[in-house]
Amino acid sequence: MDAAWIGVAGGLSGVLLGSVLTEAFRRSQRIEAYAPKVFEKRLQIYEELFHKMVEGQTVAGEVMEVGKHNQNERHALISTVVLDLAAYCDKNGFYLSEELTLHCTGTFMGAEEVADIKDPHEREEAAGRVRRDAGNAIRMLRGEAGVERINRYFGKVTRAKLSSPMIEEYRRLSKEAGHPGF
C-alpha cells in the first residue's frame, strides 16, 4: 500500500513540476519575442532624450554666462528646455526609468539663476553643479539604454586599442572621479 501512495505522490509531483517548467519556458519565450521590439523602441526614446539633454547643456551654458541675457530671457530659455524635457519624459514614461526621468527633468532647473550670483567662486560652483548633473544624466542615459555595455562589447570583439595622450588623460581623470570611462 505504501508503494502505491509513493507512486501517486511521485506522479502528481511530476505533473506539477512539468506544468511549472512548461509555464516558465513559455514565459521565457514570450519575453524573448518582445525583447527586440521593446529594446528598439527604448533605444529610440533614450537616443532622443540624449539629444534633448545635449541641447539643454548648450542652452544652460549660454544662460549661465554673466551679462549675456537679462533675467526674464534666461528664465524663458531654461523653462523651454525644462518643460520640453518634462513633456518628453511624460509622453514616454512607459519606457523610461522614473529616477532617470526625475534627474533629467531637474538637471537644468536653477541654471537661469547662476548668472545672478555675485561671488565668482559660488557662481562657478553652481555652474559646475549644473554641468556635472548634465554629464551624469548623459552617462546614465547611455548606461540605461545599454549603449555603454554594447560599446564595451564591440571594443572587445574588434580588440581596438584606442590610445593617445588625450585619451590617457581622460582615463586618468575618469578613474580619479570614479567614473568607469573606457
C-alpha positions as a LaTeX table, in Angstrom:
\begin{tabular}{lrrr}
\hline
Residue & $x$ (\AA) & $y$ (\AA) & $z$ (\AA) \\
\hline
Met1 & 0.00 & 0.00 & 0.00 \\
Asp2 & 2.87 & 2.43 & 0.80 \\
Ala3 & 4.38 & 1.82 & $-2.62$ \\
Ala4 & 1.08 & 2.82 & $-4.26$ \\
Trp5 & 0.98 & 6.11 & $-2.34$ \\
Ile6 & 4.60 & 6.80 & $-3.22$ \\
Gly7 & 3.75 & 6.18 & $-6.89$ \\
Val8 & 0.74 & 8.51 & $-6.74$ \\
Ala9 & 2.75 & 11.24 & $-4.95$ \\
Gly10 & 5.60 & 10.86 & $-7.43$ \\
Gly11 & 3.20 & 11.06 & $-10.37$ \\
Leu12 & 1.48 & 14.18 & $-9.02$ \\
Ser13 & 4.77 & 15.90 & $-8.24$ \\
Gly14 & 5.99 & 15.04 & $-11.76$ \\
Val15 & 2.86 & 16.56 & $-13.30$ \\
Leu16 & 3.20 & 19.69 & $-11.14$ \\
Leu17 & 6.90 & 20.05 & $-11.90$ \\
Gly18 & 6.20 & 19.59 & $-15.61$ \\
Ser19 & 3.50 & 22.26 & $-15.51$ \\
Val20 & 5.74 & 24.73 & $-13.70$ \\
Leu21 & 8.63 & 24.14 & $-16.12$ \\
Thr22 & 6.34 & 24.45 & $-19.15$ \\
Glu23 & 4.98 & 27.76 & $-17.87$ \\
Ala24 & 8.49 & 29.05 & $-17.15$ \\
Phe25 & 9.66 & 28.15 & $-20.68$ \\
Arg26 & 6.55 & 29.71 & $-22.21$ \\
Arg27 & 7.09 & 32.98 & $-20.32$ \\
Ser28 & 10.74 & 33.00 & $-21.29$ \\
Gln29 & 9.82 & 32.59 & $-24.95$ \\
Arg30 & 7.26 & 35.37 & $-24.69$ \\
Ile31 & 9.87 & 37.70 & $-23.19$ \\
Glu32 & 12.36 & 36.75 & $-25.92$ \\
Ala33 & 9.73 & 37.53 & $-28.57$ \\
Tyr34 & 9.00 & 41.01 & $-27.16$ \\
Ala35 & 12.55 & 41.94 & $-26.11$ \\
Pro36 & 13.86 & 43.05 & $-29.54$ \\
Lys37 & 10.79 & 45.24 & $-30.14$ \\
Val38 & 10.97 & 46.82 & $-26.69$ \\
Phe39 & 14.75 & 47.27 & $-26.92$ \\
Glu40 & 14.46 & 49.06 & $-30.29$ \\
Lys41 & 11.70 & 51.36 & $-29.02$ \\
Arg42 & 13.59 & 52.14 & $-25.80$ \\
Leu43 & 16.75 & 52.85 & $-27.75$ \\
Gln44 & 14.93 & 55.39 & $-29.93$ \\
Ile45 & 13.41 & 57.08 & $-26.89$ \\
Tyr46 & 16.69 & 57.19 & $-24.97$ \\
Glu47 & 18.53 & 58.46 & $-28.05$ \\
Glu48 & 16.08 & 61.36 & $-28.44$ \\
Leu49 & 16.30 & 62.13 & $-24.71$ \\
Phe50 & 20.10 & 62.11 & $-25.05$ \\
His51 & 19.85 & 64.72 & $-27.84$ \\
Lys52 & 17.49 & 66.83 & $-25.74$ \\
Met53 & 19.97 & 66.75 & $-22.85$ \\
Val54 & 22.86 & 67.80 & $-25.11$ \\
Glu55 & 20.75 & 70.68 & $-26.46$ \\
Gly56 & 19.86 & 71.57 & $-22.89$ \\
Gln57 & 23.55 & 71.71 & $-21.99$ \\
Thr58 & 24.12 & 74.24 & $-24.76$ \\
Val59 & 21.23 & 76.43 & $-23.63$ \\
Ala60 & 22.25 & 76.15 & $-19.97$ \\
Gly61 & 25.81 & 77.15 & $-20.83$ \\
Glu62 & 24.52 & 80.23 & $-22.62$ \\
Val63 & 22.07 & 81.09 & $-19.83$ \\
Met64 & 24.77 & 80.84 & $-17.15$ \\
Glu65 & 27.02 & 83.39 & $-18.87$ \\
Val66 & 27.08 & 86.67 & $-16.98$ \\
Gly67 & 25.67 & 89.64 & $-18.89$ \\
Lys68 & 24.52 & 87.73 & $-21.95$ \\
His69 & 20.77 & 87.71 & $-21.19$ \\
Asn70 & 18.52 & 89.50 & $-18.73$ \\
Gln71 & 16.71 & 87.55 & $-16.00$ \\
Asn72 & 13.45 & 87.18 & $-17.98$ \\
Glu73 & 15.26 & 85.91 & $-21.09$ \\
Arg74 & 17.27 & 83.41 & $-19.03$ \\
His75 & 14.13 & 82.16 & $-17.32$ \\
Ala76 & 12.28 & 81.80 & $-20.65$ \\
Leu77 & 15.17 & 79.94 & $-22.29$ \\
Ile78 & 15.72 & 77.45 & $-19.48$ \\
Ser79 & 11.97 & 77.00 & $-18.91$ \\
Thr80 & 11.63 & 75.96 & $-22.55$ \\
Val81 & 14.31 & 73.31 & $-22.05$ \\
Val82 & 12.89 & 72.01 & $-18.76$ \\
Leu83 & 9.28 & 71.93 & $-19.98$ \\
Asp84 & 10.32 & 70.18 & $-23.21$ \\
Leu85 & 12.22 & 67.54 & $-21.23$ \\
Ala86 & 9.29 & 67.08 & $-18.83$ \\
Ala87 & 6.78 & 66.73 & $-21.67$ \\
Tyr88 & 9.01 & 64.24 & $-23.49$ \\
Cys89 & 9.58 & 62.18 & $-20.34$ \\
Asp90 & 5.84 & 62.17 & $-19.55$ \\
Lys91 & 4.98 & 61.12 & $-23.09$ \\
Asn92 & 7.49 & 58.25 & $-22.98$ \\
Gly93 & 7.16 & 57.36 & $-19.30$ \\
Phe94 & 6.17 & 53.80 & $-20.18$ \\
Tyr95 & 9.73 & 53.10 & $-21.34$ \\
Leu96 & 11.77 & 55.47 & $-19.16$ \\
Ser97 & 13.08 & 54.90 & $-15.66$ \\
Glu98 & 11.28 & 57.19 & $-13.21$ \\
Glu99 & 14.53 & 58.03 & $-11.43$ \\
Leu100 & 16.28 & 58.93 & $-14.67$ \\
Thr101 & 13.27 & 60.99 & $-15.73$ \\
Leu102 & 13.43 & 62.88 & $-12.44$ \\
His103 & 17.15 & 63.54 & $-12.82$ \\
Cys104 & 16.94 & 64.67 & $-16.46$ \\
Thr105 & 13.97 & 66.96 & $-15.83$ \\
Gly106 & 15.57 & 68.58 & $-12.80$ \\
Thr107 & 19.09 & 68.90 & $-14.20$ \\
Phe108 & 18.70 & 72.38 & $-15.68$ \\
Met109 & 16.35 & 73.83 & $-13.06$ \\
Gly110 & 18.03 & 76.81 & $-11.45$ \\
Ala111 & 20.58 & 77.31 & $-14.25$ \\
Glu112 & 18.96 & 80.65 & $-15.03$ \\
Glu113 & 19.91 & 81.91 & $-11.55$ \\
Val114 & 23.64 & 81.17 & $-11.88$ \\
Ala115 & 24.43 & 84.43 & $-13.71$ \\
Asp116 & 22.87 & 86.42 & $-10.83$ \\
Ile117 & 25.29 & 85.02 & $-8.23$ \\
Lys118 & 27.68 & 87.83 & $-7.30$ \\
Asp119 & 30.52 & 85.82 & $-5.81$ \\
Pro120 & 32.59 & 84.34 & $-8.69$ \\
His121 & 33.54 & 81.27 & $-6.67$ \\
Glu122 & 29.93 & 80.49 & $-5.73$ \\
Arg123 & 28.82 & 81.18 & $-9.31$ \\
Glu124 & 31.40 & 78.72 & $-10.67$ \\
Glu125 & 30.32 & 76.11 & $-8.09$ \\
Ala126 & 26.68 & 76.49 & $-9.13$ \\
Ala127 & 27.58 & 76.30 & $-12.84$ \\
Gly128 & 29.77 & 73.26 & $-12.14$ \\
Arg129 & 26.85 & 71.55 & $-10.41$ \\
Val130 & 24.62 & 72.08 & $-13.46$ \\
Arg131 & 27.37 & 70.78 & $-15.79$ \\
Arg132 & 28.01 & 67.76 & $-13.53$ \\
Asp133 & 24.31 & 66.93 & $-13.32$ \\
Ala134 & 24.03 & 67.13 & $-17.11$ \\
Gly135 & 27.11 & 64.93 & $-17.56$ \\
Asn136 & 25.75 & 62.42 & $-15.06$ \\
Ala137 & 22.41 & 62.37 & $-16.88$ \\
Ile138 & 24.12 & 61.64 & $-20.19$ \\
Arg139 & 26.21 & 58.84 & $-18.63$ \\
Met140 & 23.08 & 57.38 & $-17.03$ \\
Leu141 & 21.21 & 57.54 & $-20.35$ \\
Arg142 & 23.99 & 55.65 & $-22.11$ \\
Gly143 & 24.04 & 53.06 & $-19.33$ \\
Glu144 & 20.28 & 52.66 & $-19.07$ \\
Ala145 & 19.87 & 52.34 & $-22.84$ \\
Gly146 & 22.54 & 49.64 & $-22.93$ \\
Val147 & 24.76 & 51.60 & $-25.32$ \\
Glu148 & 27.68 & 51.75 & $-22.90$ \\
Arg149 & 27.73 & 47.99 & $-22.48$ \\
Ile150 & 27.34 & 47.38 & $-26.23$ \\
Asn151 & 30.25 & 49.74 & $-26.94$ \\
Arg152 & 32.45 & 47.83 & $-24.49$ \\
Tyr153 & 31.40 & 44.57 & $-26.16$ \\
Phe154 & 32.26 & 45.92 & $-29.63$ \\
Gly155 & 35.62 & 47.07 & $-28.27$ \\
Lys156 & 36.33 & 43.52 & $-27.08$ \\
Val157 & 35.19 & 41.99 & $-30.37$ \\
Thr158 & 37.26 & 44.35 & $-32.52$ \\
Arg159 & 40.10 & 44.41 & $-30.00$ \\
Ala160 & 40.51 & 48.10 & $-30.65$ \\
Lys161 & 43.31 & 49.63 & $-28.61$ \\
Leu162 & 42.47 & 53.31 & $-28.51$ \\
Ser163 & 45.31 & 55.35 & $-27.13$ \\
Ser164 & 46.54 & 58.90 & $-27.32$ \\
Pro165 & 47.78 & 61.40 & $-24.76$ \\
Met166 & 44.29 & 62.92 & $-24.64$ \\
Ile167 & 42.62 & 59.53 & $-24.12$ \\
Glu168 & 45.13 & 58.56 & $-21.43$ \\
Glu169 & 44.45 & 61.82 & $-19.58$ \\
Tyr170 & 40.69 & 61.22 & $-19.91$ \\
Arg171 & 41.11 & 57.73 & $-18.45$ \\
Arg172 & 43.16 & 59.08 & $-15.57$ \\
Leu173 & 40.60 & 61.80 & $-14.79$ \\
Ser174 & 37.71 & 59.34 & $-15.12$ \\
Lys175 & 39.39 & 56.96 & $-12.72$ \\
Glu176 & 40.01 & 59.76 & $-10.20$ \\
Ala177 & 36.38 & 60.88 & $-10.48$ \\
Gly178 & 35.12 & 57.33 & $-10.01$ \\
His179 & 33.59 & 57.08 & $-13.49$ \\
Pro180 & 34.08 & 53.89 & $-15.46$ \\
Gly181 & 35.40 & 55.73 & $-18.54$ \\
Phe182 & 36.91 & 53.30 & $-21.01$ \\
\hline
\end{tabular}
